[in-house]
Amino acid sequence: MDIKKLTAKQKVKLVMGADFWTNYDLDGAIYKFVVSDGPVGLRQPIDRTTTEQHDCIKSVAYPSFQMLSQTWDTALAYKMGKSLGNDCIEQKVDILLAPGVNIKRLPTCGRNFEYLSEDPLIAGEFAKEYIEGVQSMHVGCALKHYCANNCERSRHWISSEVDERTLREIYIKPFEIACKAKPWTVMSAYNLVNGVRMSEHKKLYSLLREEFGFDGMIMSDWEAVKDSEASLNAGLDWEMPYNAEHQKQMLDKADKLDAAKLDESAARVIALAERCESESKLRKSDMTLEQRRAVALEIEEEGITLLKNDGVLPIKGGKTVVTGAAAKNYYFGGGSSNVYPEQEFEPLATALVNEGADAYYTDSVWEATGHQANLSNLKNAVAEAAKADCTVICVGNPNTCEYESADRQQIKLSKEEELAIVSLAEASEKIIVVVYAGAAVDMSGWIDEVDAVVWAGYGGEYVNKAVARVLTGKVNPSGKLTETFPLALEDVPAENAYSDEAVMLYSEGLNVGYRYFDTFGVPVLFPFGFGLSYSQFSYCNLSVEKCGNDVKLCFDIENLSDIDGKEVAQVYVREITREVYRPYKELKAFKKVFVKARNKTRVEITLDRSAFAYYSVAKDCWTVHGGVFEILVGASSENILLKNKIVID
């Protein structure tokens, strides 16, 4: 369509949504495309003409992005994306509003369960594969929330005050990596960055297009636009959702708007509509419902992380008593990721019985809201635990605690849940805590009292089937954390940074997550990259050699146990002869490998030159300072098992 043949008022309508989910179609002249939440399952209202968010279709509920990243297997991100692409085809959805790649700067952020990691490499690589999976089905993605949206407090008005190097190395890096997958759209964030609202941030939009090669449409988050004209002039193409007042203001001055900017944005909306129309003719579902359910189960099984095990897992028979609110209620994150599962929730006791265990449920904590809980008959639960061979208590944060538009006030469980854990631990021969939550939990008040801790996260509709298979040993846990669990919230530097009603100062700079804890030697509850297995692994025989501009690493991982297992090898780089500040070490590669019992596997990983670079503000570019670097290979950021040095020119 020739943009020059349209009136200014038609173009204004094009750059604004027609309703909550679709575009203005020029009165039928172009394709009307449909966008939909969300990243972990379709959340489409039954009636798309309304803005209601609580009357939605039932969909496959996949594990949260936290659990996806804890698999450390990017092939599963592709599978999840492909599965969601199939879901979109069935519901005639053209663009999925996902993935979210914002960095977990604060463990209290209410949407951390929707995000992938505190590390930009993890976030970027998983997002890239997810986008490729969705778009392989001829359905588009909206990469979000661009950028520095790292808390939910006053998210429409807070300015993230962050220096340029930190912005480039930490907060924008995941978008740079994910843009390699060519997402159809990018969604801007609600917040301001360094005093400029993201919907009006010309500088950061220019970076997206000119350096990252993004050539798609930039859309706003819902109701993020406060000044439609300023947003258009900055490079925002599509304001969502329809806002009658905003549209009237723009129509009234349509002939006075910057004609070139209006043409550019209207043309991009038309181009996206034409793309959606042509791609829609190629769409063909290639996965059955059972196959998509299997993907949801596989991701949860691979992402479940064993945090403690004093020899009690897997359960080896006898009577198991199951208790806790999370054992009988479905826990998930609230907001735009609130999926209505198409499968009926399976309580953990039922799941254990279905996996062959002798298990039953009894009340203790009846209901939890995250910061408080209602105790039922804890006294009786203690008596039952004393008689049983094993006790499993399920705790965590329901969607009343972790959800979009608000942050947690603290990271501990409720006092009632902590009381229940300690009381049951005193009476139990063996006690296992299963945690259902979307972000780090302070376990310091009770972890020394229990025998095992299993992180189930928000595991989707098959969460308890996966947990039961791990507890009974049918699945050997292989998940590892993609965020640091601090001993206390106060240990996180971002928690102590200055903030008020207008600004949030990123005074910690590059020292986010493990970069801070490792550099300054601050002890943590569980380090980044940590996770136990029923197998035992050893690392040896590291070789490091230069191959042109690349560095090739080879090392062996041996399974010392009688149980087949998977291990996540992590490669960190440390600059020894640095000229600017660098965190002690930074993750630059990772690989999940399967190793048969009593066998050894040779692992090969290649680092390109970017693994040694930092962003130079003085030079306005990524820079490698020639000198000595140390290559560190380990099972977590804290557990480094192999080291070697190399000189980079």
C-alpha positions in Angstrom: 0.0 0.0 0.0 1.2 3.5 -0.9 1.5 5.4 2.3 1.4 8.7 0.4 -2.2 8.0 -0.7 -3.5 8.0 2.9 -4.7 11.0 4.8 -2.9 12.3 7.9 -5.9 11.2 10.0 -5.8 7.7 8.6 -2.1 7.5 9.4 -2.8 8.7 13.0 -5.3 5.9 13.4 -2.8 3.4 12.1 -0.2 4.3 14.7 -2.7 3.6 17.5 -4.4 0.4 18.4 -8.0 -0.1 17.4 -8.9 -1.7 20.7 -7.2 -3.7 23.4 -5.7 -6.4 21.1 -5.8 -5.4 17.4 -4.7 -2.8 14.9 -6.8 -0.3 12.9 -7.3 -2.0 9.5 -8.1 1.1 7.4 -11.7 0.0 7.3 -10.9 -3.4 5.9 -8.2 -2.3 3.5 -5.4 -4.1 5.4 -5.1 -7.2 7.6 -6.3 -6.9 11.2 -3.7 -8.7 13.3 -4.2 -9.9 16.8 -1.7 -9.7 19.7 -1.8 -11.8 22.9 -0.3 -12.4 26.3 1.8 -14.2 27.4 5.2 -15.7 27.6 4.2 -18.9 29.5 0.8 -19.7 27.9 -1.8 -17.9 25.9 -3.9 -15.5 27.9 -6.6 -14.5 25.5 -10.0 -13.2 26.6 -12.9 -15.3 25.4 -14.4 -12.1 24.0 -11.7 -10.1 22.3 -13.9 -7.0 22.1 -13.5 -6.4 25.9 -10.6 -5.5 28.1 -11.6 -8.1 30.7 -8.6 -10.1 31.9 -10.3 -12.7 34.1 -12.5 -14.4 31.5 -9.9 -16.1 29.4 -9.5 -19.2 27.3 -7.9 -22.3 28.8 -4.4 -22.9 27.5 -1.4 -25.1 28.1 0.3 -23.6 31.1 4.1 -23.8 30.7 6.7 -23.3 33.4 7.7 -19.8 34.2 10.7 -18.2 32.4 12.7 -18.6 35.6 12.2 -22.4 35.4 12.9 -22.4 31.6 16.3 -20.7 32.2 17.1 -23.1 35.1 17.2 -25.9 32.5 20.3 -24.2 31.0 19.2 -25.9 27.8 18.4 -23.3 25.1 17.0 -26.1 22.9 14.1 -26.2 25.4 13.5 -22.5 24.8 13.1 -23.2 21.1 10.7 -26.1 21.9 8.7 -23.9 24.2 8.5 -21.1 21.6 7.5 -23.6 18.9 4.8 -25.0 21.2 3.4 -21.6 21.9 3.5 -20.9 18.2 1.2 -23.8 17.8 -1.1 -22.5 20.5 -1.2 -19.1 18.7 -2.2 -20.8 15.4 -5.1 -22.6 17.1 -6.4 -19.3 18.6 -5.7 -17.2 15.5 -3.1 -15.1 17.3 -0.6 -13.3 15.1 1.9 -11.8 17.6 2.8 -13.2 21.0 3.7 -10.5 23.6 6.9 -12.2 24.7 9.7 -12.9 25.7 10.7 -10.6 28.6 14.4 -10.3 29.0 14.7 -7.7 31.8 17.5 -8.3 34.3 16.8 -9.5 37.8 18.5 -6.6 39.6 16.3 -6.9 42.7 15.0 -10.2 44.1 11.8 -8.4 45.1 10.7 -7.4 41.6 7.2 -8.7 41.2 7.8 -9.9 37.7 11.0 -11.8 38.2 9.3 -15.1 37.5 8.6 -13.7 34.0 12.3 -12.9 33.4 15.2 -15.2 32.7 18.2 -14.3 34.8 20.4 -11.8 36.5 22.9 -12.5 33.8 22.6 -10.9 30.3 24.1 -13.8 28.4 21.5 -16.3 29.9 18.6 -13.9 29.3 19.7 -13.1 25.7 20.5 -16.6 24.5 17.3 -18.1 25.9 15.2 -15.3 24.5 16.8 -15.7 21.0 16.0 -19.4 20.9 12.4 -18.8 22.2 11.8 -16.2 19.5 13.2 -18.5 16.8 10.9 -21.2 18.0 7.7 -19.0 18.0 8.6 -17.4 14.6 9.3 -20.8 13.0 5.5 -21.2 13.1 5.0 -18.0 11.2 3.8 -16.2 14.4 5.6 -13.0 15.6 7.2 -12.1 18.9 7.3 -8.9 20.9 10.7 -8.7 22.6 10.1 -6.8 25.9 10.4 -4.6 28.0 12.9 -2.2 26.4 14.6 -1.4 28.7 15.8 -1.1 32.4 12.4 -2.1 33.7 13.7 -3.9 36.8 11.1 -3.2 39.4 7.3 -2.8 39.5 7.2 0.0 42.0 5.7 3.2 40.4 6.7 1.6 37.1 4.9 4.3 35.0 6.8 7.1 36.7 10.2 5.9 38.1 13.4 6.8 36.3 16.1 4.2 36.1 19.2 6.2 36.6 22.0 4.0 35.1 25.4 4.8 33.5 26.0 4.1 29.9 28.5 1.3 30.3 26.2 -0.6 32.8 23.3 0.0 30.5 25.2 -1.5 27.5 26.8 -4.5 29.3 24.0 -5.5 31.6 20.5 -4.1 30.8 20.5 -3.7 27.0 22.8 -6.7 26.2 19.9 -9.3 26.3 18.1 -7.2 23.7 21.2 -7.1 21.6 21.5 -10.9 21.7 17.8 -11.5 21.2 17.6 -9.2 18.2 19.7 -11.7 16.3 16.5 -13.8 16.0 14.8 -10.9 14.2 11.7 -10.4 16.3 8.8 -8.9 14.4 8.3 -6.3 17.2 9.9 -4.8 20.3 7.8 -3.5 23.2 9.0 -0.4 25.1 8.9 -0.4 28.9 6.8 1.8 31.2 9.6 3.4 33.0 11.9 6.3 32.3 15.6 5.8 31.7 17.9 8.7 32.8 14.9 11.0 32.9 13.4 10.2 29.5 10.2 8.0 29.2 11.0 4.9 27.3 8.1 5.4 24.9 9.8 8.7 24.0 13.5 7.5 24.1 14.9 8.5 20.7 18.4 7.6 21.7 17.7 4.1 22.8 15.3 3.5 19.8 18.1 4.6 17.5 20.5 2.1 19.1 18.0 -0.6 18.6 17.7 0.1 14.9 21.1 1.3 13.9 23.3 -0.9 15.9 21.2 -4.0 16.7 19.7 -4.2 13.2 16.1 -4.2 14.4 13.9 -3.5 11.4 10.5 -4.3 12.8 7.7 -2.3 14.6 8.2 -0.7 18.0 5.1 -0.9 20.2 4.3 0.6 23.6 3.4 -1.4 26.6 -0.2 -1.0 27.5 -1.0 2.5 28.6 2.7 3.4 28.8 2.3 6.4 26.4 1.7 9.6 28.2 2.4 12.0 25.2 1.5 10.4 21.9 3.1 13.1 19.7 6.4 13.0 21.6 6.4 9.2 21.4 5.8 9.2 17.7 8.6 11.8 17.1 11.0 9.6 19.2 10.4 6.5 17.0 7.5 4.7 18.7 5.4 3.1 15.9 2.3 1.8 17.6 0.6 3.0 20.8 -1.4 0.4 22.7 -4.2 0.0 23.6 -6.8 2.3 22.0 -7.1 5.5 24.0 -9.9 7.7 22.9 -8.5 10.9 24.5 -5.1 10.4 22.9 -6.5 9.7 19.5 -8.7 12.7 19.6 -5.7 14.9 20.5 -3.7 13.4 17.6 -6.5 13.7 15.1 -7.1 17.3 16.0 -3.5 18.2 15.0 -3.0 15.5 12.4 -1.9 17.9 9.7 0.6 19.6 12.0 2.4 16.4 13.1 5.9 15.6 11.7 4.8 14.2 8.4 8.0 12.1 7.9 7.8 10.5 11.4 4.1 9.8 10.9 4.8 8.2 7.5 7.6 6.0 8.9 5.5 4.6 11.7 2.3 4.2 9.7 4.3 2.4 7.0 5.8 0.0 9.7 2.3 -0.8 11.0 1.1 -1.5 7.5 4.2 -3.6 6.8 3.6 -5.7 9.9 -0.1 -6.2 8.9 1.0 -7.3 5.5 3.6 -9.6 7.0 1.0 -11.1 9.4 -1.4 -11.7 6.5 1.2 -13.4 4.3 2.6 -15.5 7.2 -0.9 -16.5 8.3 -1.3 -18.3 5.0 1.7 -20.4 5.8 0.6 -21.4 9.3 0.0 -25.0 10.0 -0.1 -26.6 13.4 2.5 -29.4 13.7 2.3 -30.4 17.3 -0.6 -32.1 19.0 -1.9 -31.0 22.4 -0.2 -34.0 24.0 3.1 -33.0 22.4 2.8 -29.5 23.8 1.9 -30.8 27.2 5.0 -33.0 27.0 7.1 -29.9 26.4 5.7 -28.3 29.5 6.5 -31.4 31.6 10.0 -31.7 30.1 10.9 -28.1 30.9 9.8 -28.4 34.5 11.6 -31.7 35.0 14.8 -30.1 33.6 14.4 -26.9 35.5 13.6 -28.2 39.0 16.6 -27.5 41.1 17.8 -29.6 44.1 19.2 -27.1 46.6 19.9 -29.3 49.5 20.0 -33.1 50.0 21.4 -34.8 53.1 20.9 -38.2 51.6 17.1 -38.4 52.0 16.3 -38.1 48.3 15.2 -39.8 46.3 12.5 -41.2 48.6 13.1 -44.8 49.1 9.8 -46.1 50.3 7.8 -46.0 53.5 4.9 -43.7 54.3 5.2 -40.1 53.1 3.0 -37.3 54.6 2.5 -34.3 52.4 1.4 -31.0 53.8 1.3 -27.2 53.1 -0.9 -24.9 51.2 1.2 -25.2 48.0 0.7 -29.0 48.0 -3.0 -28.6 47.2 -3.2 -25.2 45.4 -1.9 -24.1 42.0 0.9 -21.5 42.5 1.7 -19.1 39.6 2.7 -15.6 38.9 0.0 -12.9 38.5 -0.6 -10.3 35.8 -0.2 -10.7 32.1 1.4 -14.2 32.7 -1.7 -15.5 34.5 -2.6 -18.5 32.4 -5.8 -20.5 32.8 -4.5 -24.1 32.6 -6.4 -26.5 30.4 -5.5 -29.4 32.7 -7.0 -29.9 36.1 -4.5 -29.2 38.9 -3.0 -32.3 40.4 -2.1 -32.1 44.2 1.3 -33.3 45.1 0.1 -36.2 47.2 -1.9 -37.5 44.3 1.0 -37.1 42.0 3.3 -39.0 44.3 0.7 -41.9 44.6 0.5 -41.9 40.8 4.3 -42.3 40.7 4.1 -45.3 43.1 4.8 -43.6 46.4 2.8 -44.4 49.6 1.7 -40.8 50.2 -1.2 -38.9 51.7 -2.1 -35.3 52.5 -2.8 -33.6 55.9 -3.5 -30.0 56.7 -1.0 -27.7 58.3 -0.8 -24.4 56.5 -4.2 -24.1 54.9 -3.8 -20.9 52.9 -1.0 -18.5 52.1 -0.9 -15.1 50.6 2.9 -14.7 50.6 3.3 -12.4 53.5 0.8 -14.1 55.8 -0.8 -17.5 56.1 -3.6 -19.3 57.9 -2.6 -22.3 59.9 -5.0 -25.2 60.0 -4.3 -28.1 62.3 -0.5 -27.9 62.6 -0.6 -29.9 65.8 -2.2 -32.8 64.0 0.3 -32.5 61.1 3.2 -32.7 63.6 1.6 -35.9 65.0 1.3 -37.4 61.5 4.9 -36.4 60.6 6.1 -38.2 63.7 4.5 -41.4 62.5 5.5 -41.2 58.9 8.8 -42.2 57.3 9.1 -38.9 55.4 7.5 -35.5 55.5 7.2 -33.2 52.5 6.0 -29.7 53.2 5.2 -27.4 50.3 5.6 -23.7 50.8 6.0 -20.6 48.6 4.5 -17.5 47.0 1.1 -17.6 45.4 0.0 -15.0 42.8 -1.1 -12.7 45.6 2.6 -12.2 46.4 4.4 -12.2 43.1 2.6 -10.4 40.3 2.8 -7.6 37.8 2.5 -4.0 39.0 3.8 -4.5 42.6 7.0 -5.7 44.2 7.5 -8.0 47.2 8.2 -6.2 50.5 10.6 -8.9 51.7 11.9 -12.3 50.5 11.1 -14.5 53.5 8.2 -16.9 53.7 5.4 -15.9 56.1 6.1 -16.5 59.8 3.4 -19.2 59.8 5.1 -21.2 57.0 8.5 -20.9 58.8 6.8 -22.0 62.0 5.3 -25.0 60.2 8.7 -26.0 58.7 10.5 -25.8 62.0 7.8 -27.6 64.0 7.5 -30.4 61.4 11.3 -30.8 61.2 11.5 -31.4 65.0 9.0 -34.3 64.7 10.0 -35.8 61.3 12.5 -38.5 60.7 13.2 -37.0 57.3 11.8 -33.7 56.1 11.8 -32.3 52.6 10.8 -28.7 51.7 9.4 -28.1 48.2 9.3 -24.4 47.3 6.8 -23.0 44.8 7.9 -19.4 44.0 9.1 -17.2 41.2 12.1 -15.5 42.8 14.7 -15.9 45.5 13.5 -16.8 49.0 15.4 -16.2 52.2 15.7 -19.6 53.8 18.1 -18.7 56.6 15.6 -19.2 59.4 14.9 -22.8 58.6 17.3 -24.4 56.1 19.6 -25.9 58.7 16.6 -27.7 60.2 15.6 -29.7 57.1 17.1 -32.6 55.2 16.3 -31.5 51.6 15.1 -28.5 49.6 13.6 -28.8 46.2 12.9 -25.7 44.1 9.8 -26.3 42.0 9.3 -22.6 41.1 6.2 -21.9 39.1 6.1 -25.1 37.1 3.0 -24.8 35.0 0.2 -27.4 34.8 2.5 -30.4 35.2 4.4 -29.0 38.1 3.5 -31.7 40.6 3.9 -34.6 38.2 7.5 -33.3 37.6 8.1 -32.8 41.4 6.9 -36.3 42.2 9.1 -37.8 39.5 12.1 -36.0 41.0 11.2 -36.9 44.6 10.8 -40.6 43.7 14.0 -40.7 41.6 12.4 -41.3 38.2 14.0 -38.0 37.2 17.5 -37.1 38.2 17.4 -33.3 38.9 19.7 -31.2 36.7 18.4 -27.7 37.0 20.7 -24.9 38.3 19.9 -21.4 39.5 20.1 -18.5 37.1 20.0 -16.0 39.9 21.8 -15.7 43.2 19.9 -16.5 46.4 21.3 -14.0 49.0 21.4 -14.8 52.7 19.3 -11.7 53.3 17.7 -9.0 51.2 20.0 -6.4 52.8 23.0 -8.2 51.2 21.8 -7.1 47.7 23.5 -3.8 46.7 20.6 -2.7 44.7 18.4 -3.0 47.7 20.6 -0.4 49.5 20.8 2.0 46.5 19.1 5.4 46.7 15.5 5.6 45.5 12.6 7.9 46.0 9.3 8.8 44.4 11.0 9.8 41.1 14.3 8.0 40.6 16.0 4.7 41.3 19.7 5.0 41.3 21.7 2.1 39.9 24.7 3.0 42.0 26.0 -0.6 42.0 26.8 -0.3 38.4 28.0 -3.6 36.9 27.9 -5.3 40.2 24.6 -7.1 39.7 24.0 -10.6 41.1 27.0 -12.9 41.2 29.2 -10.1 39.8 28.8 -8.3 43.1 28.9 -11.3 45.5 31.9 -12.8 43.8 33.9 -9.6 43.5 33.4 -8.5 47.1 33.4 -12.0 48.7 30.0 -11.6 50.2 28.6 -15.1 51.3 25.3 -16.2 49.8 22.7 -18.8 50.5 23.0 -20.3 47.1 25.3 -19.0 44.4 24.4 -18.3 40.7 24.6 -21.6 38.7 24.1 -23.8 41.8 22.2 -27.1 41.7 22.6 -30.6 43.0 22.1 -33.9 41.3 21.6 -37.6 42.3 24.9 -38.1 40.3 28.3 -36.9 41.3 30.5 -35.2 38.7 34.2 -34.4 38.4 36.0 -32.0 35.9 39.5 -32.5 34.5 41.9 -32.1 31.6 41.2 -28.5 30.6 42.9 -27.3 27.4 42.7 -23.7 26.1 44.0 -22.7 22.7 43.6 -19.8 20.3 42.0 -20.4 16.9 42.2 -17.2 15.0 40.1 -14.7 16.9 38.4 -17.4 18.8 39.4 -19.4 21.9 38.6 -23.1 22.0 38.2 -24.9 25.4 38.1 -28.6 25.9 37.6 -30.5 29.2 36.3 -33.7 30.6 33.2 -34.2 32.8 33.1 -37.6 34.5 30.1 -39.2 36.2 31.4 -40.8 39.3 28.1 -42.3 40.3 25.9 -45.3 39.3 23.2 -42.9 38.0 23.0 -41.4 34.6 22.8 -37.6 34.9 23.1 -34.2 33.3 25.6 -31.5 34.3 25.7 -27.8 33.5 29.3 -26.7 32.8 29.8 -22.9 33.1 32.6 -20.9 31.6 33.6 -17.6 33.2 36.2 -15.1 32.0 38.4 -12.9 34.3 40.6 -10.1 33.0 43.8 -10.1 35.0 45.7 -7.2 33.3 42.7 -4.9 33.1 42.7 -1.1 32.3 39.1 -0.4 33.5 37.0 -1.9 36.3 35.8 -5.4 35.6 33.8 -7.6 37.9 35.9 -10.5 39.2 34.5 -12.8 36.6 31.6 -13.0 34.1 29.8 -15.9 32.5 30.7 -16.2 28.8 29.5 -19.7 27.9 27.6 -22.7 29.2 26.7 -26.2 28.1 24.4 -28.9 29.5 25.7 -32.4 28.9 24.4 -35.9 29.5 26.9 -38.2 31.1 26.1 -41.9 31.6 26.9 -43.5 34.9 30.7 -44.3 35.4 31.4 -42.6 32.0 33.3 -39.5 30.8 32.3 -36.9 28.3 34.6 -34.5 26.4 33.1 -31.0 26.3 34.1 -28.4 23.7 33.2 -24.8 23.9 34.3 -21.9 21.7 34.6 -18.3 22.9 34.6 -15.5 20.3 36.4 -12.2 20.8 33.3 -10.6 22.3 33.8 -12.8 25.4 36.8 -10.6 26.4 35.3 -7.2 25.6 33.9 -4.4 27.7 32.0 -1.4 26.6 34.2 1.7 26.4 32.3 4.9 27.0 35.3 6.9 26.0 35.5 5.1 22.7 31.8 4.6 22.2 32.3 0.9 21.3 33.0 -2.6 22.5 36.7 -2.9 23.3 39.1 -5.7 24.0 42.1 -4.6 26.0 45.0 -6.9 25.1 46.5 -8.8 28.0 46.2 -11.8 30.2 42.8 -13.4 30.8 41.9 -16.4 33.0 39.4 -19.0 31.8 37.5 -20.5 34.7 35.3 -23.6 34.3 33.0 -24.7 37.1 29.7 -26.2 38.4 28.6 -22.8 39.7 29.9 -19.2 40.0 31.3 -20.3 43.4 32.5 -23.8 42.6 35.3 -23.2 40.0 37.0 -26.5 39.2 39.3 -25.8 36.3 41.5 -22.7 35.4 43.8 -21.7 32.7 45.3 -18.5 31.4 45.6 -17.1 27.9 47.0 -14.0 26.3 44.6 -12.0 24.1 46.1 -9.5 21.6 
